[in-house]
Amino acid sequence: MGITLGKKNLRKGRVSLFLDYCFNGKRKKEYLRLILEPPISSDARYRNREKMELAHQILIRKEMELITGHYQMEPAGKEESADDNFYLIFDRFIAGYKGKDIKTAKASLRHLHTFSKVQVLLLSDITSFFCQQFYDYLTTVLHGSTPVGYFKKFKMCLETCVEREMIIKNPASKVKLTQSEEFTKDILSMDEIVLLARTPCPNSEIKRAFLFACNTGLRWCDIFQLTYRSVDMPHQMLHLVQSKVKQHSRKAVLHLTLNHTALRLLELKSGPANSRVFQLPSYSYMLRVLRKWVKSSGLSKHITFHCGRHSFITNIMINGANIKTASELAGHSTIRHTEKYVHVIDELKRKAVDSLPDLPLDF
């Protein structure tokens, strides 16, 4: 039984100090968040001496607490502090999360609970192997791009732990994420979009907005908050910053040419520059109306609002747009995001060829 002061070598000559506990045959490390810098200057050497002195003071205090019985290591199964319990760390991460995809972060935590099957998940238990197993679990129970989205939120939370010096490096950094080429949402052909346009909808604004998405490729979040300030009717253009990627994409600003249908949909309403183009309800209510409208048209496809974006990109490529042009119109940061549509188009072509009837070959 005892405590020793340990050192862990980091990159660029830095050293992290930790306490190494040995208690009843079990070992535990407690990082002190004290980092020694490379001793390349007198100032750095002075600060390192101060940190070492502080580390030794902490070591002495912990030893005294252990000897007197005041410091007790938590037995297995007992709830740890918020700094040890990754569930609580993830909860704090979600509470401070500012992104509009916060539901993805919450779903990631729910799946983490299901996967780990423990009441308390210690931060020290999250190893590279654990992260790989969690990602494999997500790819087993979820489909499409969902596993990648959930795992990225888990990885982001771990990155905040690195920034706060709770851990030295992110154990999820080496997990290779595979973006599925499979579409989880159906695509509407131009004939099916025409059919929807001719079908009455319980909410005309939802109908107008969805048809606009089918002709521009805009996401729900951008259409929902689109104002007339972004519309350049004389030049038949739309200029806006894409909400979903504005923080990390160099192509977040989108300059989109409007076709005749999109212009006509805009001309149905007008307003001042700062007013919204579409007066839309909540996303959940919109989805109920959209599905009722699609069903009344006779289509059996599972349609969400994002299907409008997928349909736009697929249809312009079917009609001759090359992958670079489609990528620019979709506002993708690289053509890698657009390449998956090539697979969809190839599949549609194969189905079109297979739809030809068999001929009686009697010679």
N, C-alpha and C positions, 0 to 999 in steps of 0.2 A: 504494500500500500504506500503510495507516495505521489508527489507531483514534481515534474521536472520542466525546465524551460527548453522548448524546442525551436528550431529554425527551419523555415522552408524557403528554398531558393526560388525566386521568381525571375521573370525575364528582365533583361537589361541590368543585371547585377543587383537587383533589389532583393531584400530578404524579409519574410513575414515571420513575426514572433507568435508562438502559441504555447499554451500550457498542456502538457501531456499527463493525463491522470491515469493511474493504475489503481483500481479499487475492486477488491474481491475477484481478482483474475480478469477483470474487464478493463478495457482501455477506452479513453475518451479524450478528444482534443478540443480545446477551447481557444479559438484565435482571438488575440488581444487587439486586433486592428492597429497594431503598431508595425510600421514598415520602415526598415532600415534602408537608406539610400546608399548608392555607391560612394565610398569614401574618397571622392576625387577632389574635395576641397576642405579647408579647415572648418567652414561653416557646416558642411554635411557631417563631418566627423563629430563635431560638437553636438549636433542634434541627435545623432545616433547614440552618443554616450548618455544623453538625457533619456532617450527612449529605453535603453538597456537598463538604466537605473530604475525607471518607472516599472519596467517589466519585472525586475527583481523584487521591488516593493509589493507588487501584486502577488508574486509567487509566495513571498513570506506570509502575506495576509491570508492567502488561500490555504497554506499549510497549517496556520494557526487555527483557522476555522474548521479544518478537517480534523485536527487533533482534538479540539474542544467539542466536536460534535455539532457545531453550528452549521458547517457547510456539508450538505448531504447531496450526493449525486442521485438523480432521479432514477428510480427503478423502472424496468421495462413495463410499459403499459400505463404509467402514470402521466398525467398531462404535463407537458413542458411549457415553458414560458413562450410569449409571443415571438421572441427572437429565435426560438428553436422550432416551433411548430409551423411547418410550411403552409398548412391550411390557413392559419391566421395571417401569415405573410401575404398569401394570395388574396385573402379578403381585403387587406389594406391596399394592395395593388389595384384591385377592382374599384375600391372606394375612391381612389384618386385618379382613376382612368378617365381621360377626357375624350377618347375616340367615340365615334357614333356606333361602332361595332362592339359596344360593351356587352351585348348579349352573347357574343362569341366567347369573351373572357369568362363570363359566368358559366357558360356551358362547358368550357374547358375544365373549370374547377369541379363541376359536378361529375364529369367523367373521371377526373383524377381520384375523387372519393371512391367511385365505383371500382376503379382499377386497383387502387392500393389496398382496399379492404381493411384499413386500420383506422382507429379513432384518432390517433395522433401520428402525423407524418413528419419525422424529424428532417430538418434541412440537411443534416449530415448523411441521411439515408438516401438522398437523391444523388446517385452516381450516374456515370455515363451509361452503364448497363441498365439502370432503372429507367433512364430517359428513352433509351432505345426500345425497351419493352413497352413503355407507355405509348410511344408512337405506333409500334406494331399493333397494340390493342386498338388504338383509334382507327387504324386502317382496316381492322377486322370488323368493327361494329358500325363504321360510318362509310360513306361513299363520296365519290367525286373529289372536290377540292376541300371538303369539310375537315378531314383529318389534318391537313396541312394548316388550315386556319386555326383550329383549336390548339395544335401543338405550338404554333408561333406565339400565341398568348402565354402559354406555359413557359416558353423560352424567354419571352420578354420579362416575365416576373422574375425568373432566375437572374436575368441580366441586371435588374435593379438590386438584387442581393450582392452582385459583384460590385456595383457602383457604391453600395453602402459598406463594402469591405466585410460583409458577413461571410462570404466565400471568396476563394482566390480566383477561380475561373468558372465559367459557365459549363456545367456538365452536359448540357444539351447541345453545345456548339458543334460537336462532331457527328450528330445524327443527320444523316442524309435524307432530305425530304424529297419525295417523288410526287410531282404534280401530275395528277391523273389527267389523261387526255379525254376521259369519259365526260360527256355532258350530263349533268344531273337535271337539267331543265330541257323541256321540249322546244323545238324550233318551229316557227310558223312559215309556211311557204307564202309567196306573194298572193296566190289564189286564196289561201286561208285568211290572210290579212284583209283582202277585199271582201270576203264573206263576213268577217267581223264588222267591217265598216258598214255593211248593209244591214246588220242585225241591230235592232234597238237595244239600248243599254239603260238600266235603271238610273244611272248617273251620267249625264252628258259630259261632265268635266273629266271623269275617270276615262271615259271612252276617248275623248280628245287627247288626253295626256298619254294614254297607252299607244294610240295610233301615231302620236308624235315621236314616242320612243322607237317605234318600229321604223320610222323614217329618219331618225337622227342617231340612234344608238345611245342616247343619254340614259343614265341610271336614274332610279327613283329619287335619290337624294338630290340630284342636280335639277331634275324637273320640278320637284316639290318646291324648291326655293328659287327657281328661275324668275328673274324680274325682267321687265321690259327694257331695262338699262343694257342688258346683254344682247338685245335684238337689234340688228342693223338691217332694217327692211330695205332701204335704198340699194344696198349692196348684196342683199339676200344672204346675210351672214349671221352667225351666232358666235359671240365671244364670251367665254366663261372660264372660271377656274374650277376644275373637277374636285368636288369635296373629298372624295375617297382617297385621292392620291396627292393632294396638295402639299402634304408634309414631306413626301419622300420621292416624288417623281419630277424629273426635269421637264417632262412634257405635261405638267398639270394644267397649263393654260391651253384651252382648246379653241381653235378657229375653224368653225364648221360651216360649209356651204349648205344652204337650205334648198331642198328640192321643191317642186310646185305644191305637192301635198302638204309638206311641213309649213310652207308659207300660208296656204289656205287655212290650215288649222290655227295658225297664229292670228290671222285676220278675223277669225270669228269673234274675238274679244280684243279689247284695247284698254289702256290705262296709263297712268303716270309712270315715269321711269323707275321709281322705287316700289311699285306695286307688283305683286306676283302675277305671272302669266296664267297660271292654273290655280284655281281655288279648290284645293284637294282636301279630303278628310284624312283621318289617321291611316297608317299603312295597313293595319289589321282590317279596318272597315273596307278600305279600297280592295283588299285581296278577296274579301267575301263577294263584293259586287262584281269584280273581274271574273271570278270563277262562275258566278251565276250567269253572267253575260256570255262567256265562252260556251257554257253548257246549252244555253238557249239557241246558240248558233248551230248546234249539232256536232261540234267538234268534241272529240273524246280525249284530247290531249290535256296533260296537267300543266296549266299555264300560270306562271307568276309574272309580276311586272318585269323582272329581269329578262324574261323570255323575249321581250321586245328588243333589247339590246343584242342578244344572241342572234335573233332573227335578222336584224339590220346588217350585222357583220357578215353573216352567212349569205344573205341574199345579194349583197353587193359583190361578193367574191364569185358567186354563181354567175352573176351577170358580167363578169370580166375584170373586176378590179384585182390588181395584183396584191400580193401580201403586204408590200410596203405601203401602198395606198390605203388598204384596209386598216393597217396598223395606225396610220396617221389619223384617219377619220374616227377610229375608235378611241383615240387618245391613249393608246398603249405606250409604255415607256420603251419597250423593245418589241421586235417582231416575234420574240419567243412566246409572248402571250397570245399572239395571233395565229401561231402555227397550229394550235389545236383545232382551229376551224377548218384547216386543210383536210384533216382526218374526217371531220363531219361531212364535208363536201364529197370526199371520195366515197364515203358510205352511202350518201344520197344518190350519187351517180350509179353505184353498184345496184341499189334497190330499183332505180329507174330502168336499168337494163334488164334486171331480173323480172320486172313487171310485164315485159313483153310476153304475149302468149306463145305457147309451144305450137309449132306448125306441124301439120301431118306430112311426114316425109315418105310419100308413096311414090317411088320411081318405077 
